[in-house]
């Protein structure tokens, strides 16, 4: 890692030039926020994968055995099954949508509205009902506070989440905004909160256009002039984007980043947590690697072995190398990385962006 001037943000140490870049975008009213699942998770909102699995197991004949489990155990069992049997959530989502609608036609043929969307809303907010706010600031409240300070410096917010939690925080701060989830003409002078994958508010009518299954993604990608793609491309090409709560593993986002790259200087930033393993986990990881090495020793017909303690330094070096790989990969797509020690430092980072404007 090259030498640079650093600055402390919470418990993290970041590159000072990254903060200067974000402040410059703020000062010139060029900043746009792209939000992912990590922004809503602390409120009990499931990730897309967890949402798929919860809806799936709610549809099965064995669901009754999971009804009395606490939400965290339902999610743990569902995610374990998906990982253990290598179920692909993308394919499972398509099954869920078809099954829910077909079952609704048989049981309640006269009921109005989309049964699938109602089911989706129910599972989306199921755990949120038990959420109790505390005094600690979250990424979501920090985003809302930053928008409150922006006075037009933030051009838009693009959230890939279905939920309306950001809208609720903005409403509580008396911020004038408009939720965008269709190609309808937007009113001028209001901050657009863009939901390219659809919008599922806690109350009120539900509209079509939710991007949930593989089929929906295919339709989206085949439509060159789809309104949501137009919005995303416009901001990637003409503004500075700060990615928050996104793993950046979505191939669609990466494809659009590649397509919109028009400069050798990365114009955007993402916030990620450094790859690390806690001290009490290091020996367990070393033993797991050792067990895998024994397997490959049998396959490769070799006898050479390393002791567990010899692997600890190798593991540490590998984690640092993983940071380098990620940084280099995303810089080639036009995105610099702000590395934090803990995601709990995101509010401190956002508070530092206005600086002395």
C-alpha positions in Angstrom: 0.0 0.0 0.0 1.4 3.4 -1.0 2.2 6.2 1.5 -0.5 8.9 1.9 -1.7 11.5 4.4 -4.2 9.9 6.7 -7.0 11.2 8.8 -8.9 9.6 11.7 -12.6 8.9 11.2 -14.0 7.2 14.3 -11.9 4.1 14.9 -10.7 4.1 11.3 -7.8 5.7 9.5 -8.6 6.8 5.9 -6.8 8.4 3.0 -7.2 12.2 3.4 -7.5 12.6 -0.4 -10.6 10.5 -0.4 -12.3 12.8 2.0 -11.1 15.8 0.0 -12.7 14.3 -3.1 -16.0 13.8 -1.4 -15.9 17.3 0.0 -15.2 18.7 -3.5 -18.2 16.9 -4.9 -20.3 18.2 -2.0 -19.1 21.8 -2.5 -19.8 21.7 -6.3 -23.3 20.1 -5.8 -22.2 16.9 -7.6 -22.8 14.3 -4.9 -25.2 11.4 -5.4 -25.7 8.6 -2.8 -26.3 5.0 -3.9 -27.6 2.9 -1.0 -27.7 -0.9 -0.6 -29.1 -3.5 1.9 -26.4 -2.6 4.5 -28.2 0.6 5.2 -31.4 -1.1 6.3 -30.1 -4.3 7.9 -29.7 -2.9 11.4 -33.5 -2.2 11.4 -34.4 -5.8 10.8 -35.0 -5.4 7.1 -33.7 -8.7 5.4 -31.2 -8.7 2.5 -32.7 -9.8 -0.8 -31.3 -13.3 -0.3 -32.8 -13.6 3.2 -36.1 -12.3 1.9 -36.2 -14.9 -0.8 -35.4 -17.7 1.7 -37.9 -16.5 4.3 -40.7 -16.4 1.6 -39.7 -19.8 0.3 -39.8 -21.6 3.6 -43.1 -19.8 4.5 -44.6 -21.5 1.4 -43.4 -25.1 2.2 -45.4 -27.7 4.0 -42.7 -27.8 6.8 -43.2 -24.1 7.5 -45.2 -24.8 10.7 -42.1 -26.1 12.4 -40.4 -22.7 11.9 -43.4 -20.6 12.9 -42.4 -20.5 16.6 -38.7 -19.8 15.9 -37.4 -16.3 16.6 -36.7 -14.3 13.4 -32.9 -14.7 13.8 -33.2 -18.5 14.0 -35.6 -18.6 11.0 -33.1 -16.6 8.9 -30.1 -18.7 10.2 -31.8 -22.0 9.3 -32.9 -20.8 5.9 -29.5 -19.4 5.0 -27.7 -22.5 6.3 -29.9 -24.7 4.1 -29.3 -22.5 1.1 -25.5 -22.6 1.6 -25.3 -26.3 2.6 -27.3 -27.5 -0.4 -26.1 -24.7 -2.7 -29.6 -23.5 -3.6 -29.5 -20.6 -5.9 -31.7 -17.7 -4.6 -32.1 -16.3 -8.1 -33.9 -19.4 -9.2 -35.8 -19.8 -6.0 -37.2 -16.3 -6.3 -38.9 -17.2 -9.5 -40.5 -20.3 -7.9 -41.8 -18.2 -5.0 -43.5 -15.6 -7.2 -45.2 -18.2 -9.4 -46.4 -20.3 -6.4 -47.8 -17.4 -4.4 -49.8 -16.1 -7.3 -51.1 -19.5 -8.4 -52.1 -20.3 -4.8 -53.9 -17.0 -4.4 -55.9 -17.6 -7.6 -57.1 -21.0 -6.2 -57.9 -19.9 -2.6 -59.0 -16.2 -3.2 -59.9 -15.7 -6.8 -62.0 -12.6 -6.2 -59.4 -10.8 -4.0 -58.1 -7.6 -5.5 -54.5 -6.6 -5.6 -51.3 -8.6 -6.2 -50.9 -11.5 -3.7 -47.2 -11.7 -4.4 -46.6 -8.0 -3.5 -48.6 -8.3 -0.3 -46.6 -11.3 0.7 -43.4 -9.5 -0.1 -44.4 -6.5 2.0 -45.3 -8.8 4.9 -41.9 -10.5 5.0 -40.0 -7.3 4.3 -41.2 -5.6 7.5 -41.8 -8.7 9.7 -38.7 -8.2 11.9 -38.9 -4.4 11.7 -42.0 -4.4 13.8 -39.9 -5.4 16.8 -37.2 -2.7 16.1 -36.6 -0.3 18.9 -34.5 2.8 18.2 -31.6 3.7 20.4 -29.4 6.8 20.8 -26.6 5.4 18.6 -26.6 6.9 15.1 -27.0 4.5 12.2 -25.9 4.8 8.6 -29.6 5.6 7.7 -30.0 8.4 10.2 -26.5 9.8 9.2 -27.6 9.8 5.5 -30.8 11.7 6.5 -28.8 14.2 8.5 -26.4 14.8 5.6 -29.3 15.4 3.3 -30.8 17.8 5.8 -27.5 19.8 5.7 -27.1 19.6 1.9 -29.2 22.5 0.7 -29.2 21.1 -2.8 -25.6 19.8 -2.7 -26.9 16.2 -3.0 -28.5 15.8 -6.4 -30.3 12.5 -5.7 -30.4 9.3 -3.7 -30.5 6.0 -5.5 -31.6 3.2 -3.2 -31.7 -0.4 -4.4 -33.8 -1.3 -1.3 -37.6 -1.8 -1.4 -38.3 -0.3 2.0 -39.4 3.2 2.9 -37.2 3.7 5.9 -35.2 6.5 4.3 -38.4 8.3 3.4 -39.6 8.0 7.0 -36.3 9.6 8.3 -36.6 12.4 5.7 -40.2 13.1 6.5 -39.3 13.4 10.2 -36.7 16.1 9.3 -39.3 18.0 7.1 -37.2 17.4 3.9 -39.0 17.9 0.6 -38.5 14.8 -1.5 -40.2 12.6 -4.0 -40.1 8.8 -4.2 -39.4 7.7 -7.8 -40.3 4.1 -8.8 -41.9 4.6 -12.2 -41.1 6.6 -15.3 -43.7 9.2 -14.4 -42.5 12.9 -14.8 -40.8 14.1 -11.6 -41.8 17.4 -9.9 -39.0 20.0 -10.0 -37.3 21.2 -6.8 -37.8 18.1 -4.7 -35.0 15.6 -3.9 -35.6 12.4 -5.9 -35.3 9.2 -3.9 -35.0 6.7 -6.7 -36.0 3.0 -6.3 -34.7 1.3 -9.5 -35.7 -2.1 -8.1 -39.2 -1.0 -7.0 -40.8 0.4 -3.9 -42.7 -1.4 -1.1 -44.0 1.1 1.5 -45.2 -0.1 4.8 -48.7 1.3 4.1 -50.7 2.3 1.1 -51.2 0.9 -2.4 -48.6 -1.4 -4.0 -47.5 -0.8 -7.5 -46.0 -3.1 -10.2 -42.5 -2.8 -11.3 -40.7 -4.6 -8.4 -37.5 -6.2 -9.6 -37.4 -9.4 -7.5 -36.8 -12.4 -9.7 -34.5 -13.5 -12.4 -37.3 -12.9 -14.9 -37.6 -9.3 -13.8 -33.8 -8.7 -14.2 -33.9 -10.2 -17.7 -36.7 -7.9 -18.7 -34.8 -4.9 -17.2 -31.6 -5.7 -19.0 -33.3 -6.2 -22.3 -35.0 -2.8 -22.1 -32.3 -0.4 -23.3 -34.3 2.6 -22.4 -35.8 1.4 -19.1 -36.3 4.5 -16.8 -34.3 3.0 -13.9 -31.2 2.2 -16.1 -31.4 5.7 -17.6 -31.4 7.3 -14.1 -28.5 5.1 -12.9 -26.4 5.8 -16.0 -27.1 9.5 -15.9 -25.7 9.8 -12.3 -22.7 7.5 -13.0 -21.8 9.6 -16.0 -22.4 13.1 -14.7 -22.1 13.0 -10.9 -19.8 11.7 -8.1 -21.4 8.7 -6.5 -20.8 7.5 -3.0 -21.8 3.8 -2.6 -23.0 2.9 0.9 -24.2 -0.5 2.2 -23.4 -2.2 -1.1 -21.2 -5.2 -1.5 -20.6 -4.2 -5.1 -21.0 -7.9 -6.1 -24.1 -7.2 -8.3 -22.9 -7.9 -11.9 -25.4 -5.4 -13.2 -23.9 -2.5 -11.3 -20.4 -3.5 -12.3 -21.5 -3.7 -15.9 -22.9 -0.2 -15.8 -19.8 1.1 -14.1 -17.7 -0.3 -16.9 -20.0 1.1 -19.5 -20.0 4.6 -17.9 -16.3 4.9 -17.3 -15.1 8.0 -19.2 -11.9 9.1 -17.4 -8.6 7.6 -16.1 -9.3 9.2 -12.7 -11.9 7.2 -10.7 -14.8 9.6 -10.1 -16.7 7.6 -7.5 -16.2 6.2 -4.0 -17.4 3.1 -2.2 -17.2 2.5 1.6 -16.0 -1.0 2.6 -14.7 -2.7 5.7 -11.2 -4.0 5.7 -10.8 -7.7 5.3 -10.0 -9.0 8.8 -10.4 -12.0 11.1 -10.9 -11.5 14.8 -8.2 -12.7 17.1 -10.3 -15.5 18.5 -11.1 -16.8 15.0 -7.6 -16.9 13.6 -6.7 -20.4 15.0 -10.0 -21.8 13.8 -9.4 -20.4 10.3 -5.8 -21.9 10.3 -7.2 -25.3 11.3 -9.8 -25.2 8.5 -7.1 -24.3 6.0 -4.9 -27.1 7.3 -7.8 -29.6 6.9 -8.3 -28.4 3.3 -4.6 -28.7 2.7 -4.6 -32.3 3.8 -7.4 -33.0 1.3 -5.4 -31.5 -1.5 -2.3 -33.3 -0.3 -4.1 -36.6 -1.0 -5.3 -35.4 -4.4 -1.9 -34.1 -5.4 0.0 -37.0 -3.8 2.3 -34.8 -1.7 3.4 -35.1 1.9 4.5 -31.6 2.6 2.6 -29.9 5.5 2.7 -26.6 7.3 2.0 -26.3 11.0 -1.1 -24.4 12.1 0.9 -21.6 13.7 3.0 -21.1 10.5 -0.2 -20.3 8.7 -1.2 -17.3 10.8 1.2 -14.9 9.1 0.2 -16.2 5.7 -3.5 -15.6 6.6 -2.7 -12.0 7.7 -0.8 -11.4 4.4 -3.7 -12.8 2.4 -6.2 -10.5 4.0 -4.0 -7.5 3.2 -3.7 -8.8 -0.4 -7.5 -9.1 -0.6 -7.8 -5.4 0.3 -5.3 -4.6 -2.6 -7.2 -6.8 -5.0 -10.5 -5.1 -4.3 -9.1 -1.6 -4.4 -7.4 -2.3 -7.7 -10.4 -4.0 -9.3 -12.8 -1.2 -8.5 -10.4 1.6 -9.4 -10.4 0.0 -12.9 -14.2 0.5 -12.9 -14.0 4.1 -11.7 -14.5 3.6 -8.0 -12.1 4.4 -5.2 -12.4 2.7 -1.9 -12.7 4.3 1.5 -11.5 1.5 3.9 -13.1 1.5 7.4 -12.1 -0.6 10.4 -15.8 -0.9 11.3 -19.0 0.0 9.4 -20.1 1.8 12.6 -17.7 4.6 11.5 -19.9 5.4 8.5 -21.9 8.1 10.4 -18.6 9.8 11.4 -17.5 9.7 7.7 -20.7 11.3 6.5 -20.5 14.0 9.2 -17.0 14.9 8.0 -18.1 15.4 4.4 -19.6 19.0 4.7 -16.3 20.2 6.3 -16.2 24.0 6.4 -18.5 24.7 3.4 
